[in-house]
């Protein structure tokens, strides 16, 4: 006879199972479809089909490889710029008193309350006047600048929460401020720095609006821009296998990133939640 606890939990478990299927099946469907040709797509729409069409991945890779290189380059440089500059600023805000320190910090926090879309047109006009359209700089510099406010807030809160005695001991031993930053502050904040770098890479990978208004040269496109034209091209030919293979290829770098950095990511989120 079914216990009262099991009967009580059964509806909740059923809902969780349904939500899990609804969440993960689109991913499974994408993987299944990426191995189909056109006839298999319509004859076995929901499930897998054999033989597997590995040529879909060759067709997709040929078009996506250049933009994957562009996206990785822009993402890595942007992430490094964000964590380097933000960690320097956060260390200064956390460990040094100077006139207007709090006012500057609160001004930076205020930037978090401004929707990014409000700055889209002014920023576009600025980079246009600077002659930066259709360059890597038009992506990298705004990404670095746009990621500073949140990164400084999190890092400053973390560094400020550390015991002052650690930093004073280093000064007594003759360490200068950059040495203290490099040898003490950065290693202590490594999980948070890693988390911020991962978030910056995700933002670069998924951003569509800014590249779409600043890049006209296809040789500089990022993955989000290319996937739109890529999908339209294959959908117009009713070749859905290569289209879905492209989606899988675009997802693989992020999956690999999370596989190797999941522990660091979780530690960073926990540290940021506790210290901030």
C-alpha positions in Angstrom: 0.0 0.0 0.0 1.4 3.4 -1.0 2.5 5.3 2.1 1.1 8.7 3.0 4.5 10.4 2.4 4.8 8.9 -1.1 1.2 9.8 -2.0 1.9 13.3 -0.7 5.1 13.7 -2.7 3.9 12.0 -5.9 2.2 15.1 -7.4 5.3 17.2 -6.7 7.7 14.6 -8.1 5.5 14.3 -11.2 5.6 18.0 -11.8 9.4 18.0 -11.4 9.7 15.1 -13.9 7.5 17.0 -16.4 9.5 20.2 -16.0 12.7 18.2 -16.4 11.5 16.7 -19.6 10.3 20.0 -21.0 13.7 21.6 -20.1 16.0 18.9 -21.5 14.1 17.5 -24.5 14.7 20.6 -26.7 18.4 19.9 -26.2 17.9 16.2 -27.1 15.8 17.2 -30.1 18.5 19.5 -31.3 21.1 16.7 -31.1 18.8 14.2 -32.8 18.0 16.6 -35.6 21.6 17.5 -36.2 22.2 13.9 -37.6 19.3 13.8 -40.0 18.9 14.6 -43.6 15.8 16.3 -45.0 13.7 13.2 -45.5 14.6 11.8 -42.0 13.6 15.1 -40.5 10.0 14.8 -41.6 9.7 11.1 -41.3 11.1 10.7 -37.8 10.5 14.2 -36.4 10.7 13.6 -32.6 13.2 10.8 -32.3 16.6 9.7 -33.7 17.1 8.5 -37.2 19.6 6.1 -38.8 22.0 6.2 -40.5 23.6 9.2 -38.9 24.5 12.1 -41.3 27.9 13.2 -40.0 28.2 15.3 -43.1 25.9 17.9 -41.5 28.6 18.7 -39.0 31.2 19.1 -41.8 28.9 21.5 -43.6 28.2 23.5 -40.5 31.8 23.6 -39.3 33.1 25.0 -42.6 30.9 28.1 -42.0 31.2 28.5 -38.3 34.9 27.9 -37.7 36.0 31.5 -38.5 33.3 33.1 -36.3 34.1 30.8 -33.5 37.7 32.0 -33.6 36.5 35.6 -33.6 34.1 35.0 -30.7 36.7 33.2 -28.6 39.3 36.0 -29.2 36.8 38.8 -28.3 35.5 36.9 -25.3 38.9 36.0 -23.8 40.3 39.5 -24.3 37.2 41.1 -22.9 37.1 38.8 -19.9 40.8 39.4 -19.1 40.2 43.2 -19.4 37.2 43.1 -17.1 38.8 41.1 -14.3 42.2 42.9 -14.4 40.8 46.5 -14.4 38.0 45.7 -12.0 40.3 43.9 -9.5 42.7 46.9 -9.5 39.8 49.3 -8.9 38.2 47.1 -6.3 41.5 46.8 -4.4 41.8 50.6 -4.3 38.2 51.1 -3.2 38.5 48.4 -0.5 41.9 49.2 1.0 42.6 52.9 0.5 41.0 56.0 1.8 41.0 59.0 -0.6 38.8 62.0 -1.0 35.5 61.1 -2.7 36.0 57.4 -2.4 32.5 56.6 -1.4 31.0 59.0 -3.9 32.9 57.4 -6.7 31.9 53.9 -5.6 28.2 54.8 -5.3 28.4 56.4 -8.7 29.7 53.1 -10.1 26.9 51.3 -8.4 24.4 53.6 -9.9 25.5 52.4 -13.4 24.0 49.0 -12.5 20.6 50.6 -12.4 20.8 51.9 -16.0 19.4 49.5 -18.6 22.0 48.8 -21.3 19.6 49.5 -24.1 19.4 53.2 -23.0 23.1 53.6 -23.8 22.9 51.8 -27.2 22.5 54.9 -29.4 24.9 57.2 -27.6 27.5 54.5 -27.5 27.0 53.8 -31.2 27.4 57.4 -32.1 30.6 57.6 -30.0 32.3 54.6 -31.6 31.2 55.8 -35.0 32.9 59.2 -34.4 36.0 57.4 -33.2 36.1 55.4 -36.4 35.8 52.1 -34.6 33.0 50.5 -36.5 33.9 47.1 -38.1 36.8 46.5 -35.8 37.5 44.2 -32.9 37.8 47.2 -30.7 34.2 48.1 -31.2 33.3 44.9 -29.3 36.1 44.5 -26.9 36.2 48.0 -25.4 32.5 48.4 -24.7 32.4 44.9 -23.2 35.2 45.7 -20.9 33.7 49.0 -19.9 30.2 47.5 -19.5 31.4 44.8 -17.2 33.2 47.0 -14.7 30.4 48.1 -12.4 29.2 44.7 -11.4 32.7 43.2 -11.2 34.0 46.1 -9.0 31.0 45.8 -6.7 31.5 42.1 -6.1 35.3 42.2 -5.8 35.3 45.3 -3.6 32.9 43.7 -1.2 35.0 40.5 -1.0 38.4 42.3 -0.6 36.9 44.7 2.1 35.7 41.7 4.1 39.2 40.2 4.5 41.2 40.9 7.7 43.2 44.1 7.5 46.0 42.4 9.4 46.9 40.3 6.3 47.6 43.5 4.3 49.3 45.3 7.1 51.7 42.4 7.6 52.7 42.6 4.0 53.3 46.3 4.3 55.5 45.8 7.3 57.5 43.2 5.4 58.2 45.9 2.8 55.7 44.9 0.1 54.5 47.7 -2.1 50.9 48.1 -3.0 51.0 46.4 -6.4 52.8 43.4 -4.8 50.1 43.2 -2.1 47.5 43.3 -4.9 49.3 40.7 -7.0 50.4 38.3 -4.2 47.5 38.6 -1.7 44.4 40.2 -3.1 44.3 38.4 -6.4 45.0 34.9 -5.1 42.3 35.3 -2.4 39.7 36.4 -4.9 40.6 33.8 -7.5 37.2 32.0 -7.4 35.3 35.3 -7.9 37.7 36.4 -10.6 37.1 33.0 -12.4 33.3 33.4 -12.0 33.4 37.0 -13.4 35.5 35.8 -16.3 33.0 33.0 -17.1 30.1 35.4 -17.0 32.0 37.8 -19.3 32.6 35.0 -21.8 28.9 34.1 -21.7 27.9 37.6 -22.3 30.2 37.9 -25.3 29.0 34.5 -26.7 25.3 35.4 -26.4 25.3 39.1 -27.3 23.5 39.8 -30.6 22.3 43.4 -30.4 25.7 45.2 -30.2 27.5 43.2 -32.8 24.5 43.6 -35.2 24.7 47.4 -35.1 28.4 47.8 -35.2 29.7 45.1 -37.5 29.0 44.9 -41.3 32.1 43.0 -42.2 31.2 39.2 -42.1 34.9 38.4 -41.4 34.5 40.0 -38.0 31.2 38.5 -37.0 30.7 36.7 -33.8 28.8 33.4 -33.3 25.4 35.1 -32.5 25.4 37.1 -35.7 26.5 34.2 -37.9 23.9 31.8 -36.4 21.1 34.1 -37.6 22.2 34.2 -41.2 23.3 30.6 -41.0 19.9 29.5 -39.9 18.1 31.6 -42.5 20.3 30.1 -45.2 19.7 26.4 -44.3 16.0 27.0 -43.5 15.4 28.5 -46.9 16.9 25.3 -48.4 14.9 23.2 -46.0 18.1 21.5 -44.9 17.5 21.4 -41.1 20.2 18.9 -40.3 23.2 21.3 -40.9 21.3 24.1 -39.2 20.9 22.1 -36.0 24.4 20.8 -36.3 25.5 24.4 -36.2 23.5 24.9 -33.0 25.3 22.0 -31.4 28.7 23.2 -32.5 28.0 26.7 -31.1 27.1 25.1 -27.8 30.1 22.8 -27.4 32.7 25.4 -26.3 30.4 26.6 -23.5 29.8 23.0 -22.4 33.5 22.3 -22.3 34.1 25.6 -20.4 31.6 24.6 -17.7 32.9 21.1 -17.5 36.4 22.3 -16.6 35.3 25.4 -14.5 32.2 24.2 -12.7 33.9 23.9 -9.4 35.5 27.3 -9.7 32.2 28.8 -10.8 30.3 27.4 -7.8 33.0 28.5 -5.4 32.9 32.0 -6.9 29.1 32.3 -6.6 29.2 31.1 -3.0 32.0 33.5 -2.1 30.3 36.4 -3.8 27.0 35.6 -2.1 28.5 35.4 1.3 30.9 38.3 1.1 28.8 40.7 -0.9 
